[in-house]
């Protein structure tokens, strides 16, 4: 099958959508599909304007332009995509969308106008945009779009369904379960108190939407309710809010509690998880939570917000704890620091019971969406 993915962003940019599209494309190429990616992201050396490079067996078409602030847009994108579709003649076009995805939406419109089977997957929560998008859709041809619509979780799919008022399926993100699994079910130290503090970790892009500053503040609240040296937090990641996060650590007097580790490789993140107990996910608009899934697969207990995509793989009281706000997250941290038996039960469960969302399952789900796209394109 010749598959064309369309994504605003792609490697060398790093992030949730970019990593998922890259991993999905590479897995499909390894399964002997002919896989191409159209992206507005320039290459390592600024490649653009249709330059094609090959990464992990995937043909990456650099259709971006030199735009201020490296924005992944190109006014000539539709023309370049029409030419690419005419040349490649794909069996299916898979568009990967966020709230603001001008290049991806151009790709969807261009593919549908060409009569190509088209699947569109939202990797975001549309909270705050549903009403506006529904108004636009109701007055346009998108109201009767023949695309197969999906989102990465039931929570995200519910928002897309409100916009389009049609069937929206779940096409989840995937991970390499073997890569992230504990080396043995017993990997990891004993309970807090026997070895020292409760060790918390959070991996995220340091941007306001991910809420790293509130994370530092709630951990500070929890630390003040516990004996000295009972908590440690490692924050993994970088981004535009890095300075504000560092200021929050200093302002809270948490220099001996919080370590800002910056961006790490996957191997380094895996090593960090082997030396941690609990993963904290403070984001309110988490469509899936791939970092939380990686931590859960590595055997960590997960504390996350209710109503997010993390509920796909975290059951309250079993895999971790689900909370409604920052105050409840701070309370959950205090509870886990005090209740070693509860934490032990979660860690034992998570080290011995694998979550879903291995790549084999995700590839099957993607193929089902492609089959649905082909049927809809003929209606």
C-alpha beads as a LAMMPS data file, in Angstrom:
LAMMPS data file: protein, C-alpha beads

379 atoms
378 bonds

1 atom types
1 bond types

-500.0 500.0 xlo xhi
-500.0 500.0 ylo yhi
-500.0 500.0 zlo zhi

Masses

1 110.0

Atoms # bond

1 1 1 0.000 0.000 0.000
2 1 1 1.259 3.502 -0.791
3 1 1 0.563 5.646 2.266
4 1 1 1.074 9.402 2.413
5 1 1 1.100 11.082 5.812
6 1 1 0.549 14.846 6.018
7 1 1 1.830 16.648 9.111
8 1 1 2.698 20.276 9.799
9 1 1 5.683 19.191 11.864
10 1 1 8.126 16.306 11.576
11 1 1 11.697 15.482 12.527
12 1 1 14.071 17.201 13.112
13 1 1 11.399 18.909 15.235
14 1 1 10.607 16.933 18.359
15 1 1 7.250 16.668 20.045
16 1 1 4.279 14.394 20.523
17 1 1 2.742 14.540 17.046
18 1 1 6.104 14.525 15.276
19 1 1 7.317 11.490 17.199
20 1 1 4.093 9.561 16.691
21 1 1 3.889 10.270 12.960
22 1 1 7.542 9.329 12.577
23 1 1 7.199 6.095 14.518
24 1 1 3.963 5.119 12.733
25 1 1 5.481 5.817 9.317
26 1 1 8.649 3.858 10.150
27 1 1 6.628 0.881 11.406
28 1 1 4.536 0.897 8.245
29 1 1 7.663 1.058 6.092
30 1 1 9.105 -1.892 8.025
31 1 1 5.881 -3.765 7.201
32 1 1 6.768 -3.226 3.499
33 1 1 4.356 -0.418 2.735
34 1 1 5.555 2.414 0.500
35 1 1 5.400 5.334 2.961
36 1 1 5.783 9.051 2.301
37 1 1 5.439 12.089 4.570
38 1 1 4.547 15.581 3.361
39 1 1 5.599 18.180 5.915
40 1 1 6.171 21.914 6.238
41 1 1 9.137 21.297 8.547
42 1 1 12.508 22.076 6.982
43 1 1 15.286 19.513 7.072
44 1 1 18.396 19.562 9.240
45 1 1 20.192 21.737 6.689
46 1 1 17.125 23.806 5.795
47 1 1 15.934 21.538 2.986
48 1 1 12.638 22.769 1.566
49 1 1 10.615 23.300 -1.599
50 1 1 10.073 19.628 -2.371
51 1 1 13.412 18.119 -1.365
52 1 1 12.959 14.454 -0.429
53 1 1 15.089 12.705 2.155
54 1 1 14.753 9.167 3.446
55 1 1 14.563 8.383 7.161
56 1 1 13.957 4.862 8.468
57 1 1 12.685 3.794 5.060
58 1 1 10.223 6.714 4.886
59 1 1 10.369 9.268 2.056
60 1 1 10.068 12.706 3.672
61 1 1 8.982 15.495 1.307
62 1 1 10.112 18.880 2.661
63 1 1 7.409 21.226 1.356
64 1 1 8.055 24.063 3.794
65 1 1 9.311 27.577 3.166
66 1 1 11.548 29.964 5.075
67 1 1 9.005 31.619 7.376
68 1 1 9.792 33.874 10.385
69 1 1 9.974 31.978 13.691
70 1 1 10.205 28.679 11.736
71 1 1 6.423 28.402 11.542
72 1 1 5.422 25.175 9.733
73 1 1 3.384 26.871 6.996
74 1 1 3.819 27.484 3.293
75 1 1 1.508 29.621 1.125
76 1 1 2.465 27.395 -1.806
77 1 1 1.633 24.243 0.162
78 1 1 -1.598 23.316 -1.677
79 1 1 0.108 23.569 -5.073
80 1 1 3.044 21.467 -3.928
81 1 1 0.733 18.891 -2.363
82 1 1 -1.390 18.627 -5.509
83 1 1 1.767 17.914 -7.488
84 1 1 2.958 15.349 -4.936
85 1 1 -0.402 13.541 -4.898
86 1 1 -0.515 13.483 -8.709
87 1 1 2.998 12.047 -8.842
88 1 1 2.638 9.505 -6.022
89 1 1 -0.993 8.432 -6.610
90 1 1 -1.391 7.216 -2.998
91 1 1 -3.784 4.496 -1.899
92 1 1 -4.593 6.564 1.187
93 1 1 -3.706 9.957 2.645
94 1 1 -3.430 10.122 6.437
95 1 1 -3.653 13.675 7.787
96 1 1 -2.450 14.418 11.333
97 1 1 -4.142 17.463 12.841
98 1 1 -3.884 19.684 15.879
99 1 1 -5.998 22.659 16.890
100 1 1 -3.988 24.901 14.554
101 1 1 -2.649 22.847 11.656
102 1 1 -2.771 24.980 8.497
103 1 1 -0.523 22.698 6.459
104 1 1 -2.389 19.553 7.541
105 1 1 -5.789 21.080 6.791
106 1 1 -4.532 22.160 3.365
107 1 1 -3.453 18.566 2.853
108 1 1 -6.884 17.252 3.795
109 1 1 -8.659 19.663 1.447
110 1 1 -6.277 18.904 -1.397
111 1 1 -6.532 15.138 -0.973
112 1 1 -10.332 15.204 -0.785
113 1 1 -10.564 17.485 -3.826
114 1 1 -8.473 14.944 -5.724
115 1 1 -10.856 12.163 -4.706
116 1 1 -8.202 10.346 -2.653
117 1 1 -9.171 8.115 0.293
118 1 1 -8.436 10.324 3.286
119 1 1 -8.145 9.605 7.011
120 1 1 -7.813 12.483 9.466
121 1 1 -6.579 11.935 13.026
122 1 1 -6.721 14.663 15.680
123 1 1 -3.847 14.558 18.176
124 1 1 -5.311 17.294 20.357
125 1 1 -8.172 18.311 22.611
126 1 1 -10.446 20.835 20.904
127 1 1 -11.623 22.411 24.161
128 1 1 -12.359 26.082 23.602
129 1 1 -12.529 25.669 19.837
130 1 1 -15.537 23.366 19.437
131 1 1 -18.176 26.084 18.980
132 1 1 -16.160 28.057 16.443
133 1 1 -15.153 24.978 14.471
134 1 1 -18.693 23.595 14.488
135 1 1 -19.953 26.904 13.073
136 1 1 -17.374 26.806 10.268
137 1 1 -18.066 23.149 9.462
138 1 1 -21.842 23.642 9.380
139 1 1 -21.473 26.295 6.662
140 1 1 -18.980 24.449 4.473
141 1 1 -18.426 21.253 2.521
142 1 1 -16.751 19.785 5.608
143 1 1 -20.251 19.030 6.921
144 1 1 -20.425 16.159 4.431
145 1 1 -16.735 15.270 4.276
146 1 1 -16.065 11.727 3.010
147 1 1 -12.976 11.384 5.224
148 1 1 -12.553 8.762 7.952
149 1 1 -12.318 10.834 11.130
150 1 1 -10.502 9.681 14.253
151 1 1 -8.726 10.965 17.358
152 1 1 -6.074 9.496 19.619
153 1 1 -8.386 8.866 22.606
154 1 1 -12.046 8.695 23.519
155 1 1 -11.736 12.053 25.283
156 1 1 -10.333 13.724 22.169
157 1 1 -12.776 11.912 19.867
158 1 1 -15.718 13.271 21.860
159 1 1 -14.697 16.841 21.035
160 1 1 -14.220 16.058 17.324
161 1 1 -17.650 14.406 17.278
162 1 1 -19.200 17.624 18.609
163 1 1 -17.688 19.514 15.672
164 1 1 -18.629 17.157 12.853
165 1 1 -21.649 15.318 14.285
166 1 1 -20.563 12.093 12.599
167 1 1 -18.710 8.877 13.418
168 1 1 -15.301 9.517 14.970
169 1 1 -13.232 6.490 15.904
170 1 1 -10.201 6.133 18.150
171 1 1 -6.797 5.591 16.552
172 1 1 -4.482 5.615 19.569
173 1 1 -0.832 6.446 19.789
174 1 1 1.573 3.557 20.052
175 1 1 4.825 2.725 21.785
176 1 1 7.403 -0.037 21.759
177 1 1 6.259 -2.000 24.804
178 1 1 9.462 -4.048 24.905
179 1 1 11.654 -0.937 24.848
180 1 1 9.883 0.692 27.810
181 1 1 9.126 -2.407 29.897
182 1 1 11.032 -2.978 33.154
183 1 1 13.999 -5.287 32.704
184 1 1 12.288 -7.609 35.178
185 1 1 8.994 -7.493 37.111
186 1 1 10.948 -6.763 40.259
187 1 1 12.971 -3.907 38.734
188 1 1 12.987 -0.896 40.979
189 1 1 13.702 -0.283 44.664
190 1 1 11.487 -0.781 47.666
191 1 1 8.935 1.550 49.148
192 1 1 9.577 5.137 50.280
193 1 1 11.084 5.329 53.744
194 1 1 13.093 2.155 53.236
195 1 1 15.262 3.790 50.593
196 1 1 14.647 7.499 51.067
197 1 1 12.198 9.939 49.489
198 1 1 9.321 9.309 47.144
199 1 1 10.793 9.958 43.709
200 1 1 8.572 11.805 41.294
201 1 1 9.232 12.421 37.619
202 1 1 7.503 14.365 34.852
203 1 1 8.454 14.511 31.183
204 1 1 7.007 17.298 29.064
205 1 1 7.695 20.176 26.747
206 1 1 8.153 23.172 29.024
207 1 1 5.314 25.224 27.554
208 1 1 2.366 26.846 29.363
209 1 1 -0.129 24.269 28.048
210 1 1 1.762 21.448 29.771
211 1 1 1.608 23.344 33.101
212 1 1 5.121 22.808 34.442
213 1 1 4.924 25.869 36.720
214 1 1 1.724 24.651 38.456
215 1 1 3.435 21.260 38.760
216 1 1 6.317 22.815 40.701
217 1 1 3.853 24.720 42.878
218 1 1 1.757 21.666 43.768
219 1 1 4.852 19.618 44.556
220 1 1 5.959 22.465 46.806
221 1 1 2.592 22.291 48.559
222 1 1 2.997 18.541 49.050
223 1 1 6.586 18.884 50.278
224 1 1 5.557 21.370 52.962
225 1 1 3.038 18.854 54.328
226 1 1 5.616 16.084 54.662
227 1 1 8.761 15.637 56.741
228 1 1 11.912 17.108 55.208
229 1 1 13.517 15.182 52.350
230 1 1 10.479 12.989 51.665
231 1 1 10.044 14.134 48.037
232 1 1 12.239 14.476 44.968
233 1 1 10.990 15.636 41.556
234 1 1 12.846 15.334 38.262
235 1 1 11.441 17.437 35.417
236 1 1 12.597 16.203 32.012
237 1 1 12.210 18.440 28.984
238 1 1 12.882 21.904 27.630
239 1 1 10.879 24.676 26.023
240 1 1 9.896 28.334 26.113
241 1 1 8.728 28.240 29.738
242 1 1 12.049 26.909 31.024
243 1 1 13.002 30.211 32.651
244 1 1 9.635 30.542 34.390
245 1 1 9.917 26.993 35.687
246 1 1 13.372 27.676 37.118
247 1 1 12.042 30.859 38.748
248 1 1 9.155 28.880 40.268
249 1 1 11.610 26.377 41.757
250 1 1 13.627 29.195 43.309
251 1 1 10.537 31.080 44.438
252 1 1 9.179 28.000 46.178
253 1 1 12.551 27.286 47.803
254 1 1 12.625 23.858 46.167
255 1 1 16.189 23.784 44.880
256 1 1 16.855 20.644 46.952
257 1 1 13.601 18.990 45.876
258 1 1 13.248 19.725 42.148
259 1 1 15.848 18.909 39.500
260 1 1 15.424 20.370 36.012
261 1 1 17.154 17.869 33.749
262 1 1 16.465 19.404 30.343
263 1 1 15.888 17.366 27.210
264 1 1 17.077 13.755 27.394
265 1 1 17.371 10.953 24.869
266 1 1 14.895 8.072 25.027
267 1 1 17.580 5.895 26.615
268 1 1 18.228 8.530 29.266
269 1 1 14.497 8.905 29.962
270 1 1 14.216 5.130 30.285
271 1 1 17.069 5.162 32.821
272 1 1 15.387 7.995 34.742
273 1 1 12.153 5.995 34.964
274 1 1 14.041 2.978 36.319
275 1 1 15.046 5.192 39.236
276 1 1 11.605 6.696 39.951
277 1 1 8.309 5.740 41.590
278 1 1 5.586 8.084 40.334
279 1 1 4.965 9.953 37.097
280 1 1 3.040 13.224 37.404
281 1 1 0.945 14.493 34.467
282 1 1 -0.507 17.917 35.359
283 1 1 -1.801 18.923 31.882
284 1 1 -5.530 19.577 31.670
285 1 1 -5.790 19.135 27.882
286 1 1 -3.826 15.944 27.320
287 1 1 -5.270 14.228 24.241
288 1 1 -3.372 10.990 24.873
289 1 1 -0.289 11.362 27.046
290 1 1 2.457 9.368 25.347
291 1 1 5.019 10.257 28.043
292 1 1 2.628 9.011 30.712
293 1 1 2.092 5.774 28.764
294 1 1 5.845 5.251 28.504
295 1 1 6.178 5.778 32.254
296 1 1 3.249 3.437 32.957
297 1 1 4.847 0.785 30.726
298 1 1 8.125 1.244 32.596
299 1 1 6.297 0.315 35.801
300 1 1 5.712 3.718 37.394
301 1 1 2.481 4.708 39.095
302 1 1 0.829 7.597 37.232
303 1 1 -1.001 10.546 38.771
304 1 1 -2.965 12.464 36.128
305 1 1 -5.975 14.671 35.528
306 1 1 -9.407 13.175 34.961
307 1 1 -11.062 13.679 31.596
308 1 1 -7.845 13.402 29.595
309 1 1 -6.586 10.742 27.218
310 1 1 -4.507 9.250 30.032
311 1 1 -7.687 7.547 31.220
312 1 1 -7.204 5.207 28.239
313 1 1 -4.490 3.365 30.169
314 1 1 -4.684 4.488 33.816
315 1 1 -7.464 3.124 36.023
316 1 1 -7.867 5.031 39.254
317 1 1 -6.484 3.067 42.207
318 1 1 -4.946 0.383 39.968
319 1 1 -2.353 1.938 37.643
320 1 1 -2.221 5.212 39.550
321 1 1 -4.497 7.979 40.769
322 1 1 -6.783 10.294 38.794
323 1 1 -7.447 13.754 40.199
324 1 1 -9.670 16.722 39.388
325 1 1 -7.343 19.646 40.077
326 1 1 -3.918 20.662 41.357
327 1 1 -5.004 20.513 45.006
328 1 1 -6.049 16.886 44.550
329 1 1 -2.761 16.119 42.782
330 1 1 -0.812 17.527 45.712
331 1 1 -2.987 15.436 48.052
332 1 1 -2.299 12.340 45.916
333 1 1 1.444 12.915 46.199
334 1 1 1.183 13.232 49.981
335 1 1 -0.969 10.098 50.136
336 1 1 1.522 8.027 48.120
337 1 1 4.429 9.304 50.216
338 1 1 2.653 8.164 53.382
339 1 1 0.983 4.960 52.180
340 1 1 3.729 2.585 51.089
341 1 1 1.315 -0.316 50.775
342 1 1 -0.860 1.523 48.240
343 1 1 2.179 2.555 46.221
344 1 1 3.637 -0.958 46.352
345 1 1 0.428 -2.391 44.951
346 1 1 0.422 0.012 42.004
347 1 1 4.107 -0.527 41.261
348 1 1 3.755 -4.313 41.407
349 1 1 0.735 -4.190 39.086
350 1 1 2.398 -1.862 36.606
351 1 1 5.607 -3.891 36.486
352 1 1 3.775 -7.130 35.787
353 1 1 0.740 -6.098 33.668
354 1 1 1.455 -4.505 30.329
355 1 1 -0.819 -1.743 29.057
356 1 1 -2.333 -1.826 25.597
357 1 1 -1.170 0.267 22.641
358 1 1 1.747 -1.751 21.333
359 1 1 2.526 -1.038 17.702
360 1 1 0.991 -4.264 16.398
361 1 1 -2.415 -3.154 17.715
362 1 1 -1.993 0.405 16.441
363 1 1 -1.043 -0.745 12.924
364 1 1 -4.184 -2.888 12.779
365 1 1 -6.276 0.092 13.885
366 1 1 -4.641 2.316 11.247
367 1 1 -5.324 -0.232 8.522
368 1 1 -8.990 -0.293 9.596
369 1 1 -9.166 3.500 9.241
370 1 1 -7.598 3.294 5.794
371 1 1 -10.163 0.699 4.724
372 1 1 -12.933 2.954 6.016
373 1 1 -11.442 5.903 4.116
374 1 1 -11.498 3.896 0.890
375 1 1 -15.161 3.008 1.396
376 1 1 -16.137 6.596 2.213
377 1 1 -14.284 7.943 -0.841
378 1 1 -16.549 5.863 -3.055
379 1 1 -19.812 7.020 -1.442

Bonds

1 1 1 2
2 1 2 3
3 1 3 4
4 1 4 5
5 1 5 6
6 1 6 7
7 1 7 8
8 1 8 9
9 1 9 10
10 1 10 11
11 1 11 12
12 1 12 13
13 1 13 14
14 1 14 15
15 1 15 16
16 1 16 17
17 1 17 18
18 1 18 19
19 1 19 20
20 1 20 21
21 1 21 22
22 1 22 23
23 1 23 24
24 1 24 25
25 1 25 26
26 1 26 27
27 1 27 28
28 1 28 29
29 1 29 30
30 1 30 31
31 1 31 32
32 1 32 33
33 1 33 34
34 1 34 35
35 1 35 36
36 1 36 37
37 1 37 38
38 1 38 39
39 1 39 40
40 1 40 41
41 1 41 42
42 1 42 43
43 1 43 44
44 1 44 45
45 1 45 46
46 1 46 47
47 1 47 48
48 1 48 49
49 1 49 50
50 1 50 51
51 1 51 52
52 1 52 53
53 1 53 54
54 1 54 55
55 1 55 56
56 1 56 57
57 1 57 58
58 1 58 59
59 1 59 60
60 1 60 61
61 1 61 62
62 1 62 63
63 1 63 64
64 1 64 65
65 1 65 66
66 1 66 67
67 1 67 68
68 1 68 69
69 1 69 70
70 1 70 71
71 1 71 72
72 1 72 73
73 1 73 74
74 1 74 75
75 1 75 76
76 1 76 77
77 1 77 78
78 1 78 79
79 1 79 80
80 1 80 81
81 1 81 82
82 1 82 83
83 1 83 84
84 1 84 85
85 1 85 86
86 1 86 87
87 1 87 88
88 1 88 89
89 1 89 90
90 1 90 91
91 1 91 92
92 1 92 93
93 1 93 94
94 1 94 95
95 1 95 96
96 1 96 97
97 1 97 98
98 1 98 99
99 1 99 100
100 1 100 101
101 1 101 102
102 1 102 103
103 1 103 104
104 1 104 105
105 1 105 106
106 1 106 107
107 1 107 108
108 1 108 109
109 1 109 110
110 1 110 111
111 1 111 112
112 1 112 113
113 1 113 114
114 1 114 115
115 1 115 116
116 1 116 117
117 1 117 118
118 1 118 119
119 1 119 120
120 1 120 121
121 1 121 122
122 1 122 123
123 1 123 124
124 1 124 125
125 1 125 126
126 1 126 127
127 1 127 128
128 1 128 129
129 1 129 130
130 1 130 131
131 1 131 132
132 1 132 133
133 1 133 134
134 1 134 135
135 1 135 136
136 1 136 137
137 1 137 138
138 1 138 139
139 1 139 140
140 1 140 141
141 1 141 142
142 1 142 143
143 1 143 144
144 1 144 145
145 1 145 146
146 1 146 147
147 1 147 148
148 1 148 149
149 1 149 150
150 1 150 151
151 1 151 152
152 1 152 153
153 1 153 154
154 1 154 155
155 1 155 156
156 1 156 157
157 1 157 158
158 1 158 159
159 1 159 160
160 1 160 161
161 1 161 162
162 1 162 163
163 1 163 164
164 1 164 165
165 1 165 166
166 1 166 167
167 1 167 168
168 1 168 169
169 1 169 170
170 1 170 171
171 1 171 172
172 1 172 173
173 1 173 174
174 1 174 175
175 1 175 176
176 1 176 177
177 1 177 178
178 1 178 179
179 1 179 180
180 1 180 181
181 1 181 182
182 1 182 183
183 1 183 184
184 1 184 185
185 1 185 186
186 1 186 187
187 1 187 188
188 1 188 189
189 1 189 190
190 1 190 191
191 1 191 192
192 1 192 193
193 1 193 194
194 1 194 195
195 1 195 196
196 1 196 197
197 1 197 198
198 1 198 199
199 1 199 200
200 1 200 201
201 1 201 202
202 1 202 203
203 1 203 204
204 1 204 205
205 1 205 206
206 1 206 207
207 1 207 208
208 1 208 209
209 1 209 210
210 1 210 211
211 1 211 212
212 1 212 213
213 1 213 214
214 1 214 215
215 1 215 216
216 1 216 217
217 1 217 218
218 1 218 219
219 1 219 220
220 1 220 221
221 1 221 222
222 1 222 223
223 1 223 224
224 1 224 225
225 1 225 226
226 1 226 227
227 1 227 228
228 1 228 229
229 1 229 230
230 1 230 231
231 1 231 232
232 1 232 233
233 1 233 234
234 1 234 235
235 1 235 236
236 1 236 237
237 1 237 238
238 1 238 239
239 1 239 240
240 1 240 241
241 1 241 242
242 1 242 243
243 1 243 244
244 1 244 245
245 1 245 246
246 1 246 247
247 1 247 248
248 1 248 249
249 1 249 250
250 1 250 251
251 1 251 252
252 1 252 253
253 1 253 254
254 1 254 255
255 1 255 256
256 1 256 257
257 1 257 258
258 1 258 259
259 1 259 260
260 1 260 261
261 1 261 262
262 1 262 263
263 1 263 264
264 1 264 265
265 1 265 266
266 1 266 267
267 1 267 268
268 1 268 269
269 1 269 270
270 1 270 271
271 1 271 272
272 1 272 273
273 1 273 274
274 1 274 275
275 1 275 276
276 1 276 277
277 1 277 278
278 1 278 279
279 1 279 280
280 1 280 281
281 1 281 282
282 1 282 283
283 1 283 284
284 1 284 285
285 1 285 286
286 1 286 287
287 1 287 288
288 1 288 289
289 1 289 290
290 1 290 291
291 1 291 292
292 1 292 293
293 1 293 294
294 1 294 295
295 1 295 296
296 1 296 297
297 1 297 298
298 1 298 299
299 1 299 300
300 1 300 301
301 1 301 302
302 1 302 303
303 1 303 304
304 1 304 305
305 1 305 306
306 1 306 307
307 1 307 308
308 1 308 309
309 1 309 310
310 1 310 311
311 1 311 312
312 1 312 313
313 1 313 314
314 1 314 315
315 1 315 316
316 1 316 317
317 1 317 318
318 1 318 319
319 1 319 320
320 1 320 321
321 1 321 322
322 1 322 323
323 1 323 324
324 1 324 325
325 1 325 326
326 1 326 327
327 1 327 328
328 1 328 329
329 1 329 330
330 1 330 331
331 1 331 332
332 1 332 333
333 1 333 334
334 1 334 335
335 1 335 336
336 1 336 337
337 1 337 338
338 1 338 339
339 1 339 340
340 1 340 341
341 1 341 342
342 1 342 343
343 1 343 344
344 1 344 345
345 1 345 346
346 1 346 347
347 1 347 348
348 1 348 349
349 1 349 350
350 1 350 351
351 1 351 352
352 1 352 353
353 1 353 354
354 1 354 355
355 1 355 356
356 1 356 357
357 1 357 358
358 1 358 359
359 1 359 360
360 1 360 361
361 1 361 362
362 1 362 363
363 1 363 364
364 1 364 365
365 1 365 366
366 1 366 367
367 1 367 368
368 1 368 369
369 1 369 370
370 1 370 371
371 1 371 372
372 1 372 373
373 1 373 374
374 1 374 375
375 1 375 376
376 1 376 377
377 1 377 378
378 1 378 379
